[in-house]
């Protein structure tokens, strides 16, 4: 065979590259829409914004939950270094602080995560972030109590709930998002035993006008979202079954 003759592999590499790029665009647009509309975001709109056909979306993610799982696994990989940070913490309490700060920051940075995590708890709870940190966090809680740093009536589920609450500020946007470190410090202060030093809170609280502006911003966003939802075409909305049925 001469160099001028084509082989069956000619063109395969560009096709594979295009397929990867299509998948990446679908994931990016899915994350953006889920951040606004939740996991019931229109699959057709995701495909349109990714500039691919709906059939391409279905080939990559046969069901809506397959798409959610893919987004979840990518995001969870971003937390892989947190385990090392926790292990390097000088005390169990410091390990708890690292866990809460890193997970809250992770959630705030990506407003699509709260609805994705909520859905994962339903479809595959053993795969969730809380489950992946459960053993390590349980050990930290036990040791921090022994050290006298953590209230004796707090457990690992309390920490998971509290960090999720603080992290959900990212879904509110506006002035709320920048408040997460201050609010987390208040939460951590409440978890400590009463004879421990109280560190100074970071940042500053929102002023009355700033708070009102943030609340009004939420109201406007909710109104716009409701208007868009009312104008959506039938068949582009919710459902967690087959993507082909959505």
N, C-alpha and C positions, 0 to 999 in steps of 0.2 A: 504493500500500500504506500503510495507516495504522500509527501507532505501536503500536497494540494487536495487529497481526498478527505472528505469529512468522515468523522467517526460518530457512532451513536451517542457519544458523550458530548459532542459539540452542542453548545447551547444549554446543556443541563445546569452548568454552574450559574449562569444568569437567571435561569428559572428558579433555582433554589434560593438565590439572593432575593429575587422579587417576592417569593413566598414568605421569606423571613421578614422582609420589610412590610408586607401586607399584614402579617400577624402583629408586628410591633405597632403599626399604626392603629390597628383594631384595639389593642390593649390600651394605648394612650387615649384614644377617643372614648373608650368604655369607661376608663377611670374618670375622665372629665365629666361625662354625663351622669355617672353614678353619684359623683359628688353633689350634683344638683338634684337629681330625680330619684336617687336610691337604686337598689338592684333591679327595680322594675323599669329602668330606663329603656326606651325604645331600641330594640335591636336593629331595626331598619335604619334608624337615625344614626346609630353607631357606625353601621356600614357606610352610609352616605358620607358622614364626616371623615371617615377613613379613606374615602375615594375608592371603595371596592364594592363589588356586588354582594348582595345578601347571601348568595350561594357560597362565596368565599368565606364569609363569616361562619356559615354552617359547617364548612369543611374543617375550619380550625377549632370551632367550638360547637359541637352538635347540639348541646343544650345550654340554656341560660346559666345553669349551675356549673357547667364546665368552664364557662367564661369567668364566673365568680371564683372558682378554685384557682384558675391560672393567675388572676390578679392577686389573690390571697398569698399564693406561694411566692410570687415575685416580691411582694412587700415583706413577707416573713423573712426572706433571705437578708433583708436590710438590717435585721435585728441580730444577725449571727455574731457580731462582735460584742454585743452587750453581755453575753455570758462571760467572756474574758474580763470585761471591765468589772463585773460583779465579783468574780473570783479574786480579782486583784484588790478589792476594797479591804481596808484595814480592819473593819469591824462588820458584824452582821447588819447593824443599823446603817452603816455607810453603803452596804450592798443593797439594802432596801431603797435608799435614796437614789442610787444609780438606776435601779430597776424602774422606779416610778418616773424619774426624770426622762430617761431614754424612751420609755414606752409612751409617755405623754407627748414628748416632742415628736415622736414617730406618728402618732395619731393626729396631732395638730397640723403637721406638715402635709398630710394627705387627707382631705375631707371625705374621700371616698371610702376610707377604711372602716369607720363605724358601721355603715350599712353592710359592708362586705363581711366584717367579723360577725355581725348579728346573724347574717344568713348562714355563715359557716357553722355557727353553733347549732343550727337546725339540721343542715344537710350532712355535716361531718364534724361533730364536736371533738373527736379525738385528734383532729388535725389543727385545731385552733391554737392561737397564740398562748392562751391561758394554760392549756394542757401542756404545751411545750416547755413552759417555765415552771410548772407546778411543783416538781420535786425540788428544784433549786430554791424556789421562793419559800416553800414549806420549811426547809432547813434554816433559811435566814430568819424567818419569823420565830421559830423555836429558839434559836440562839440569841436573838435580840431580846427576847423575853428573859432568858436566863441572865443576860448581861444587865438587865434592868433598864434597857433603853426604850423598849416598846411596851405599850399598854398590854396587860395580860388578857384583856377581853377582845383583842383584835386577831383576826385570822387571815389566811391567804386570800380568801374570797373577798373580804373587805378591801384588801389592797387592789385586787383586780377591778372591783367595782369603782373604787375611788379614782384610780388612774384613768379608767375609761371615761368617767364623768368629766375629769379635767381635760382629757384629750379631745372630748367632743366639742370643746370651744372652737376648734378649727372649723367645724361645720357651720358655725354662726357667722364667721367672717367679721369684717369691720374691726371696731375697737376691741371686740371680745378676744380675738385671736392672740393679740399681744399680751393678754392678761394671764396666760396659762402658768407662767413661772411663779407669779405672785400667788395665784390661787392654790397651786400645788404646795407652795411653802406653808400656806395656812393649813392645808390638809395635813402635811407632815408634822407640823407643830402640834396638831390635835392628836396625833398618834403617839407622841412621846410621853414618857412618864412625867409627872408634874415637877420633879426635882431636877430636871435637865435644863440646860441653858436654852433660851429661845433666840435663835439667830434673827438678825434684822431681815425684814421682808424685802425681797428684790422689787425694783420698779416702784410705781406709785399706783394708787387706785384711780379708776376713772373718775373724772369730775362729773357733777350732776348733768351738765350739758352734754358731755361726751357720752355718758351712759344713755341719755335720752336719744341722742343721735344714733347710737348703736341699735337701740330698740326700734326706732323708726325705720332704720335700714333693714332690719329683719322683717318688719311689716311690709315694706315695699317689695322686698324679695319674695315674700310669700304671695303677695298679690300678683306679681308678674308670673310666678310659677303656676298659680292657679289659672291665670288667663291662658298661658301656653298649654296647660293640660286640657282646658275646655276646648281649645281649638285643634287638638291633635286628631289626626285621622284615626278611624277605627282600626283596630288590629295592630297598632304600634305601641301598645302599652305594656301591661304587666303580665306576670305569669312566671313560674319557675320551672315549668316542664320543658318539653322539647322546644328548642329555638325555632324549629320549623313550624311550630304551632302558635308561636307568639305573634 
